[in-house]
């Protein structure tokens, strides 16, 4: 099915569990793909394939993608009658949940196609790694990782895949710079949605398996030399990718600003959950009040003023961890903002 045609240079199609961008004119492509990755001037298409379902599904396709990416790539091309001079991104995200965003200024046009899922695999740059690669093999770093390696492969399927198309020629350096700008835009979307890392107590900057492909139309005119935030191209990339990632997360994971307004979501990166929060607070209440609190916990969890108080505490905790605030000030900070939280829950602001 044709999803759209842009700047007379690309067509975007969807077929079963595949979205592909067909080049109507030559494009230079930079990608993270395991097959035909790097920079190429001779590709006919870039495609994004759903290899498995998002949770608990080790399909043959997914297993083959890990063990033998070339065979996996050939199989996808044969099944969908696509040429092998293409680049392939893999994911567990639903292709029906993809988002397409186009931005333009004067004669410049940028198109972003994103699929996204972060529920099980969101991570922060610098989080503890699980494997070490050497001689083509991935070795689990610890016995704990080795014992759960198969489960990790099947369950940690969150991925943000981005295909970015530009209707102008770019210098090789500017083409690489588009990846930086697009990555910053993706991270901005995650931070605005308060997406937590699943591997540390920080906010996520991406997932462990994100991929990207950027295609710029090849032309005889002088190529653009910049794609950073000060350039219009950089602005359009930032807007298109950020909006596409945000919308794809809405479709795939129901991640919206409204759904993220939750006390538990703001503190779960510290190892807690709704049951723990509910029962910990209930222990400090009498039997009748404890039952009342448990029965109405969702109201407290979603209360805007209470969430604001918790968000302030969490942010201040991060400032302490990042050494912006001195640790010696921790007692005063937590007592003050803890009182703010208590007033928010009780609704007795005159006592704050």
N, C-alpha and C positions, 0 to 999 in steps of 0.2 A: 504493500500500500504506500502510495506517495504521500508523505507528510508535508512536504513543502519544497519549493524551488526558490533559491536566493541568488541575487546579483548575476543571473544567467551563467553562473559558474558551478553551482552544486545542486544536487537533488538529494533529499533526505527520504529514505524509504524504511518501512518496518515490515518484517516478515517473520511470523511466529516469535521466536525469542531472540530476534536479531534486529538491530537498527544499523543501517549503513548509509554512509555519505558517499555518493557517486560523483566523481569529478567530471564535469562537462568540458572543462579546459584544464590544462596542466597546473598543478599545485606543487609547491615544495612543502614537505611534511616533516615535522619533528615529532617523535613519539617515544614513549616508554615501552612500547610493545616488545615482547620477547622475540617475535618473528617480524622481520623488516622494521625493526626499531631504529632509533637514531634519526639522521637526516637523509631524506630521499627526495629525488626529483621525478621519479618514474612510477609513482603509485597511481592506480586507477580509483582506489576507494579506501576508506577507513571504516571499520565496523566494530560494533559493540555487541557482545554476545552474552546472554544469560546462560551460564554453564550448569547451574543447579538452583534449587530453591533456597531462600534465605536462611532456613534453620533446619539442622538435623538431617541434611540430605547430601550424601556423598554419591552423586551420580557418576556414571561411567565417563561422561563428558568432563566433569570436574576433575575426576581422578586422572584422566588422560592429559588434561591441561597442565597438571602439576608434574606428571611423570615424563610426558613426551609432548612438549608444546608444538613441535613441528607436525606430528601426526594429528593432534587436535586441530591445528590450523587448517591442514589439508582437508580434514573431514568436514569442517564448517564450510569451506569453499565449495566442496563437491555437493553437499546437501543443498546449498542455496544458489548453486550455479554462479559463483563469484570467482573472479580471477585471483590467482595467488600473488600477484604483485599488488598486495593490499596490506594494510596494517590492522591488527586485531587487538581489541581490548576485551578483557573477560571480567565477569561480575556475577553476583547472585541476585542483583536487583531486577525487578520486573520492567521489561521494555515498555509496557503500557503506562508505567509511572515516570517515563522520561519527560524532561522539560526542555523546550526549545525557546530560546530568547534571542532576538535580533535587535541590534542597536546601530544607529547610523548618524553620520554628521557629514554634510556636503556629499562628496563622492565616496566617502569611506563607510564600509559596512562590516559589521562583526556579527557572527552567528555562533551561539554556544548551545551545544546539546549535552545534557547531563542526565545521568542516572545516579542515584545515591541511596545508600543505606548505612546507618551508623550504630545500630542497636547493640551489636555484639563485638565490633572490631574498632571502635573509635579509639584513637591514641594520640599522644602528644609527642612531638619531636624530642628525642632523648629518653623516652620511656625504656625500661629494661627490654632487651631483645630476647627472642626465643630460640633463634638458630644462628649458626655460623656457617658460611659457605666456603667450601674449599674443594678444588678439583671437580667442580660440577655437582657436588653433593652438599645437602643441607644437614648439618649436624646439630641436634638439640644441645643447648648449652648446659642444661642441668638435667638430673634424673627425673625431676618433677615434670619438666617439659617433655622428656622422652616418653614418660608414662602416659601423658595426655596428648601426644603428638597427633594421633589419629582423630581424637575428639576436636582438637584445635582446627585441623584441616576442614572438618565437617561443619563445625559450629561458628567459627570466626569468619563469617562471610560478608561482613559489611565492607562496602567499597564505594568510593566516589569516582566515577569515570567522567571525564570531560573531553568532548571533541569541540575544537574551536576553529572556525573558518573565517578567513579574512580576504576581502576582495582586492587587496593590494599586494604588490611584491614587497618583500622585506629583505634587508641584509641578513646574512647568517647570524650576526650578533643580535639583531633586533628580534629574529625568530626565537632565539634562545630566551631573550628577555620576556617574551610573551608568556613563557612557562612560569617565570617568577611572578609576574603580575597576576596571572590566573590562579596560581597557588595562594597568593595573598588574599585574593577575592574569596576563594573557597574557605580559607581559615576565618575570614571576617564573617562569613555566613554562619559558620559553626559557633563562633564566640557570641554572636548576637542571639543565637538560639540556646546558648548555655549548654552545649553538648559536652558531657563529661568523658574523660579518658576512661577506658576499661582496664587500663594497665598501671595507672598511677592516680595520685590525688589531684591532678591538674586538669585544666580544661583541654579538650581535644583540639588538635590543629589539623587533623585529617584522620585517615584510617591506615592500617598497616599494609593495604593493598591498592591504594589509589593509583590510577593511571591517567595519562593525558595524551592527546594528539592534537597538534596545531597545524593547520594547513593554510598557507598563504598563496594566493593566486600568482602565478608567474606571468610577468608582463615585460614589455620593452621599456616602459617608463622608469625613471629613477626610483629605486626602491626606498621605502621608508626606513629610516635608520634608528628610530626610537620606539619603544613600547612601554616605557616606564610611566609612573603616575603623573608626570608633568606633561605628557603628550596626550593628544585627543585619542589616539589609538589605545593607549593605556587606560584612559578613563572608560572607553567603550568596552574594553575587555573586562575591566573590573565590574562594571554594571551588569553586563550580560551574564558573566559567570556567577556572580553573587546571587542574582535573581534566579538563575537556572538551578543552582545548587539548593537554594532555599525552597523553591517550588517542588523539586524532586524529592526532597526530604519530607515535605508535606504529604505528597502523594504516597511515598513508600512507607514511611514510619509514623505518619500523623504528627510529625514534628512541626508545631506552630508556636508562635509567641504565647498564645493563650494556653496551649497545652503544657508549655514549659513553666507556667506560673504555678510553681509547687514548692513547698518547703522541702519535701523529700528529694525532689530532683536536684535542688541546689546543694544538698549535703550528701547525696549518695556516693559521690566520689571519695568520701572519707570512710567508706566501708559500711554504711548503714542502709536500712531500707524502711519501708512504711511500718512493718510489723515491729521492728526494733524501736523506732521512734514512738509509736503508739504505746507499746508496753512499758518503755522506760518512763514516759511521762505519767502513765496511769499509776505507776508504783508510788508516786508522790501524792496521789489523790485518795480520798475516802472511797469506799465501795460504790456508793451511789453516784458520786461525781466521776469516778473512774469509768463506770459503765456509760455514763452520759458522754464522756470524752471519747471513748471508743466508738460509740454509735454515731458521733458527729465529727469524727476525725477528718473526713474529707473536707468539711467546711473550714476547719482550721488550716489544713494543708493548702487549700486553694485561696484563702483569704488574702487579698492584695496587700493590705498593710502588714500582715504577719510575714508574708513572703518578702516584702521590702526589708523588714527588720532582719530576717535571716540572711538575705542577700548582702546586706551591709556587713554583717558579722563575717560572712564567708569571704567577702572582698578584703576586709581588713585582715583576716587571717592570711590571705594570699600576700598582702603587703608585708606582713611580718616574715613570711617564708622567703620572700624575695629580698629581704633586708632593707626595704624602703622605710619601714618603721622599725625602731629598735626593740629588741625583745624585752628590754627592761620596762617598756610601756605596756606590755601585754595585760597586766592586771587591771590598770585603769581603763584600757580600751574595752576589754571584755565585760567588766562590771558595768560600764556606762551603756554599751550597746546591748548587753544582756537585759538590763532594766528596760531599755527601749522595746526589746522583744516581749518581755513580760507584760508591759503596758499594751502592746499591740494585741496579744492573745486575750487579755482581760477586757480590753476596750476601755480601760481607765487611764486615759492620758493625763488627767490632772494629777496622778500620782507619780508621773515620770519626772 
